[in-house]
Amino acid sequence: MRRVFVTGFLVSLFALPLFAAKSSYQYFVTGNQNDVVTTTAPGTVLMGGGSDVAAAFQWMIGKSGGGDFVVIRTTGTDAYNPWVYGLGTVDSVETLIIPSRTAAADPFVVAKIRNAEALWIAGGDQSTYISNWKGTAVADAINYVANTKRAPVGGTSAGLAVLGQFIYTGASGSVTSSQALANPYNRYVTLDRDFVQIANLGGVITDSHFVTRDRLGRLVTFLARIVKDGWASSVRGIGVDEATAILVEPTGAATRVGSGAAYFISSAGAPQTCVSGSPLTYTSLPVYKVSGAATFNLSTWTGSGGTSYTVSANAGALSSSNGSIY
C-alpha cells in the first residue's frame, strides 16, 4: 500500500510528496494512484454528522465494485483515507482538498472526481462548497458520477447539506431553531438551490446533527421560506441525527444505519405568517420518523414501521401532535 501527498498541478509518479511553487489544491492517496474501471451501482448516502457510520461506507464500497473511493472537501485532512481503505476492498481512497474556484477548474482535480467509483463529500462548511464549487467543473463532475456513471455518492454534515435541490448554506453563520422561528428572514437564514442534481432529492432540503442541535424548528422555517419565496409550491425536508445514515437506492427505497433516527417532513401549503421581523406561523406539517428497522421511500414519500405525526409553528413556538417534536 502506498500513500502519496501531492499539492499543486502535477502528480508524482513515485510514492513521494511533490510540492509546486503555487498550490491550488491538495491530493492524497492511499492505495493505487492509477485509475481503474469497475462496474458500479448507484445509491446515495445521507449522513447526519458526528461519528461516521462504517456500515454506510461499506455499502458504498460494495456499490463501487472495489474501485477508487474519492473524498472531496475545501479544508481538512486525509483522515478518511486509511480508515475507509480498511473497511473493504477498494483500489484506492483519495482525498482532494479543493479550496477555491481556481482549484475547482483544475483538470487533474476534475479528472480524479470523474474517475471515482464512489464519491464522498466530507463535513466542513457548506458555504464554501457553494461559493467555491457551484457552477464549476467540480459540480459538473459530481453530477457525472451520480447520474451518468451511476456510482454511489454521499455526504455528511456540510456534505449532506449540499445534496438536496435546496440548500441551507450558513453563509452568514449558523442559525438556531429559535432564531429562525422568531424571524424566518433572520440574516442567518441563507438559502440556495441547484448545486447538484441527485436522484430522489429534487424538491428536498436536508439538515444534519438534527436532535443533538435541535434543528427541527429551523428546518420547518426553511420549508416555509422556500414556499413563501416562490422557489417551489411544495418542498420536503430530511433531518438526520448524528452517527446515523440513510442509504437510498435508485428506486427511492431507504434504510437506516447507525444509532439515531431520521425525520422526513413535508410542507403543508403556504405558511400562514412568514414575513421579515415576525415569528413564523406554519401549521400541520406531516413528519415521518424512521428509527430502528423502519424504512422510507423517497420516491413515494411513504414509510413503514416508523412514527407519523405533525408539527406546527405558532407565533414562533413549535409543537407536535404526539407531544414531542422528536
C-alpha positions in Angstrom: 0.0 0.0 0.0 1.3 3.4 -1.0 0.4 6.8 0.4 1.1 9.8 -1.7 0.6 13.5 -1.0 0.5 16.0 -3.9 0.0 19.7 -3.9 -0.4 21.9 -6.9 -0.8 20.9 -10.5 1.3 17.8 -11.1 1.2 14.3 -9.8 4.3 12.5 -8.6 5.0 9.1 -10.3 6.6 7.9 -7.1 5.4 7.5 -3.5 6.9 10.8 -2.5 5.4 14.2 -1.9 5.6 16.8 -4.7 5.5 20.5 -3.9 4.5 23.0 -6.5 5.5 26.6 -6.3 2.0 27.8 -6.3 -0.5 25.3 -4.9 -4.3 25.5 -5.6 -5.4 22.1 -4.3 -4.1 19.2 -2.3 -4.3 15.5 -3.2 -3.7 12.5 -1.0 -4.0 8.8 -2.0 -3.8 5.6 -0.1 -3.5 2.6 -2.4 -3.1 2.6 -6.1 -2.9 6.2 -7.5 -3.6 5.0 -11.1 -7.2 4.9 -12.3 -9.1 1.6 -12.5 -12.5 1.0 -14.1 -15.1 -1.2 -12.3 -18.8 -1.9 -12.6 -20.7 0.4 -10.3 -24.2 0.6 -8.9 -25.9 3.9 -8.0 -27.0 4.9 -4.5 -26.9 7.9 -2.1 -25.8 8.1 1.5 -27.3 10.9 3.7 -25.3 11.0 6.9 -26.0 13.3 9.8 -22.6 14.3 11.0 -20.8 13.3 14.2 -19.3 9.9 14.3 -19.0 8.3 10.8 -21.1 5.2 10.2 -18.9 2.4 8.9 -21.8 0.4 7.5 -22.7 3.3 5.2 -19.1 3.4 3.7 -19.1 -0.4 3.3 -22.4 -0.1 1.4 -20.8 2.5 -0.9 -17.7 0.3 -1.3 -19.9 -2.6 -2.3 -21.6 -0.4 -5.0 -18.2 0.8 -6.2 -17.1 -2.6 -7.4 -13.9 -2.1 -5.5 -12.8 0.9 -7.5 -11.4 4.3 -6.4 -13.2 5.9 -3.5 -12.8 9.7 -3.7 -13.3 12.2 -0.9 -13.7 15.9 -1.6 -13.6 18.9 0.8 -12.5 22.5 0.9 -10.5 22.2 4.1 -9.3 19.4 6.4 -7.0 16.4 6.1 -6.8 13.0 4.5 -8.1 11.3 7.7 -10.7 9.3 5.7 -8.0 7.6 3.6 -6.6 4.9 5.9 -10.0 4.4 7.7 -12.1 3.9 4.5 -9.3 1.8 3.0 -9.5 -0.6 5.9 -13.3 -1.0 5.6 -13.4 -3.1 2.5 -11.7 -3.9 -0.8 -11.0 -0.8 -2.8 -8.4 0.1 -5.4 -7.6 3.4 -3.5 -9.0 6.0 -1.3 -8.2 9.5 -2.5 -8.8 12.9 -0.8 -8.9 16.2 -2.8 -8.9 19.5 -0.9 -10.4 22.0 -3.3 -10.4 25.4 -1.6 -11.1 27.8 -4.5 -12.8 28.2 -7.8 -9.4 28.1 -9.4 -8.8 24.7 -7.9 -12.3 23.5 -8.9 -11.3 24.2 -12.6 -8.1 22.3 -12.5 -8.1 19.4 -15.0 -6.4 17.0 -12.5 -9.0 17.6 -9.8 -11.9 17.3 -12.2 -10.5 14.0 -13.7 -10.0 12.5 -10.3 -13.6 13.1 -9.4 -15.0 11.9 -12.7 -12.9 8.7 -12.4 -14.3 7.9 -8.9 -16.3 4.7 -8.4 -17.6 6.2 -5.1 -17.7 9.9 -4.2 -17.9 11.3 -0.7 -18.4 15.0 0.3 -16.9 15.5 3.7 -18.2 17.6 6.5 -16.9 21.2 7.0 -18.6 24.4 5.9 -21.2 24.1 3.2 -21.0 27.8 2.3 -17.5 27.1 0.9 -18.8 24.3 -1.2 -21.4 26.6 -2.7 -19.0 29.6 -3.1 -16.1 27.6 -4.5 -17.8 24.7 -6.4 -21.2 25.8 -7.6 -21.3 26.4 -11.3 -17.8 24.9 -11.8 -16.4 21.7 -13.3 -16.4 20.1 -9.8 -20.2 20.4 -9.7 -20.4 19.0 -13.2 -18.2 16.1 -12.2 -20.3 15.3 -9.2 -23.4 15.2 -11.4 -21.5 13.0 -13.9 -20.5 10.4 -11.2 -24.1 10.3 -9.8 -26.1 10.4 -12.9 -24.1 9.3 -15.9 -21.6 6.9 -14.4 -24.2 5.9 -11.8 -21.8 5.4 -9.0 -22.6 5.9 -5.3 -22.4 9.4 -3.9 -22.8 10.5 -0.3 -22.1 13.3 2.2 -22.1 14.0 5.9 -23.0 17.2 7.8 -21.9 20.0 5.3 -21.6 17.3 2.6 -25.2 16.3 3.3 -26.4 19.9 3.2 -25.4 20.3 -0.5 -27.0 17.1 -1.8 -30.6 18.3 -2.0 -32.1 20.7 -4.6 -32.4 23.3 -1.9 -29.6 24.2 0.4 -29.1 25.9 3.7 -25.7 27.5 3.2 -24.9 29.0 6.5 -23.1 31.7 4.6 -23.5 34.3 7.3 -23.2 31.9 10.2 -25.2 29.1 11.6 -28.9 29.8 12.6 -30.6 28.2 15.6 -34.2 27.0 15.5 -35.2 29.7 18.0 -33.7 32.4 15.8 -35.2 31.1 12.6 -38.7 30.6 14.2 -38.6 34.1 15.7 -37.8 35.7 12.3 -37.8 33.5 9.2 -35.9 36.3 7.4 -33.1 36.4 10.1 -29.8 37.2 8.4 -28.5 33.8 9.2 -31.3 32.1 7.2 -29.3 31.8 4.0 -30.7 29.6 1.3 -29.5 28.5 -2.2 -30.5 25.9 -4.8 -29.5 23.7 -7.7 -25.8 22.9 -6.8 -26.1 19.3 -8.0 -28.9 17.0 -9.2 -29.1 13.8 -7.1 -31.7 11.2 -7.7 -34.7 11.3 -5.3 -33.5 14.6 -3.8 -35.3 17.0 -6.2 -37.6 19.3 -4.2 -35.7 18.4 -1.0 -33.6 20.3 1.6 -31.6 18.4 4.2 -30.2 19.1 7.7 -27.8 17.3 10.0 -26.9 17.0 13.7 -30.7 17.0 14.0 -31.7 16.2 17.5 -28.4 17.0 19.1 -28.6 20.6 17.9 -32.4 20.8 18.0 -32.8 21.7 14.3 -36.4 20.7 13.5 -37.6 24.3 14.1 -35.1 25.7 11.6 -36.0 23.0 9.0 -39.6 24.0 9.3 -38.5 27.6 8.7 -36.5 26.6 5.6 -39.6 24.9 4.2 -41.7 28.0 4.9 -39.2 30.3 3.2 -38.8 28.1 0.1 -42.6 28.1 -0.4 -43.1 31.8 0.5 -40.3 33.0 -1.7 -41.8 31.1 -4.7 -39.0 28.7 -5.2 -41.5 25.8 -5.1 -45.2 25.2 -4.3 -44.3 22.3 -2.1 -41.0 21.1 -0.6 -39.7 18.3 1.6 -37.1 18.2 4.3 -34.9 15.4 5.6 -33.2 15.7 9.0 -30.7 13.1 10.0 -29.3 12.5 13.5 -25.6 12.4 14.3 -23.9 8.9 13.9 -26.8 8.0 11.6 -27.1 7.4 7.8 -29.9 6.8 5.3 -29.0 4.5 2.5 -31.0 5.4 -0.6 -31.4 3.1 -3.6 -32.2 4.4 -7.1 -35.9 3.4 -6.5 -36.0 5.7 -3.5 -36.2 2.8 -1.0 -34.2 3.9 2.0 -32.9 2.1 5.1 -31.3 3.5 8.3 -28.0 2.5 9.8 -26.3 3.9 12.8 -27.5 4.9 16.3 -30.1 7.7 15.7 -33.1 8.5 13.7 -34.1 10.4 10.5 -37.1 12.7 10.0 -38.9 13.2 6.7 -41.1 16.3 6.7 -43.3 17.9 4.1 -44.6 21.4 3.6 -48.3 22.0 4.1 -49.3 24.6 1.5 -48.3 28.2 2.1 -47.2 29.3 5.6 -49.8 31.4 7.5 -47.3 34.0 8.6 -43.8 34.2 7.1 -42.6 37.8 6.9 -39.4 39.6 8.0 -39.3 40.5 11.6 -42.3 38.5 12.8 -42.4 35.0 14.3 -43.3 32.1 12.0 -46.7 30.5 11.9 -46.9 27.4 9.8 -49.2 24.6 10.9 -49.8 20.9 10.4 -46.6 19.8 8.6 -46.5 16.0 8.3 -43.5 14.3 9.8 -42.4 10.6 9.5 -39.7 9.4 11.9 -37.5 6.5 10.9 -35.7 4.6 13.7 -34.8 1.0 14.4 -35.8 -1.2 11.5 -38.3 1.3 10.0 -37.9 2.2 6.3 -38.9 5.0 4.0 -39.3 5.5 0.3 -38.2 9.0 -1.0 -39.9 8.4 -4.4 -43.4 7.7 -2.9 -42.6 9.7 0.3 -44.1 6.9 2.4 -42.7 4.9 5.3 -43.1 1.6 7.1 -42.6 0.8 10.7 -42.0 4.4 11.7 -43.9 7.1 13.5 -46.2 9.6 11.8 -47.2 12.9 13.4 -47.5 16.6 12.6 -45.6 19.7 13.8 -46.8 23.3 13.9 -45.1 26.6 14.4 -47.5 29.1 16.1 -46.1 32.6 16.5 -42.6 31.1 16.6 -43.4 28.3 19.1 -43.0 24.7 17.8 -45.4 22.0 18.9 -46.3 18.4 17.9 -49.4 16.3 17.6 -47.8 13.5 19.6 -46.5 15.6 22.4 -42.8 15.6 21.4 -41.4 17.3 18.4 -38.9 14.5 18.0 
